[in-house]
Amino acid sequence: MLYFDAMDFTTASVVDHYLGNEAEFRAARTYRGMVELAHFHLFAMGMLMLVLTHLALFVPVRSGLKIALIVVPFGSALLSEGAGWLVRWGGAGFAWTKIAGFLLLQGSLAALVIIAIWSVFAGNQAQNYSGVAGEEEGNGDDWD
């Protein structure tokens, strides 16, 4: 993963990545570099979130859990993308937001994938389409 090529789970590594480190001859991230990265990430992450959270709508779980499966990944993606900007122009005190955003994003993406795969192999998909579990399909009553 590219995250670990530049940083690790310490706030010092995040600060060094965005604000630079004279001892290691690392320059601070430029506005242009941040915009170029954000331009690609916002599009790609938006598409990934759209596809994965759309799958969550068809998973046979409570509505509250479906809402969480949609809101948390989108929120964590925004936090993860925005945290770099906060560190660069808001100060080193925001470095923890990059780590928290990354961990929350990766965890929520893993949860979406696992729940989608579970849904496919659980055998409960008929409930999503018939409306009632165990109801006989094809009895002709739907056409009256």
ABEGO torsion letter per residue (X at the ends): XAAAAABBABAAAAAAAAAEBAAAGBBBBBAAAAAAAAAAAAAAAAAAAAAAAAAAAABBBBAAAAAAAAAAAAAAAAAAAAAAAAAAAAEAAAAAAAAAAAAAAAAAAAAAAAAAAAAAAAGAAAAAAAGBBGBBBGAGAAAX
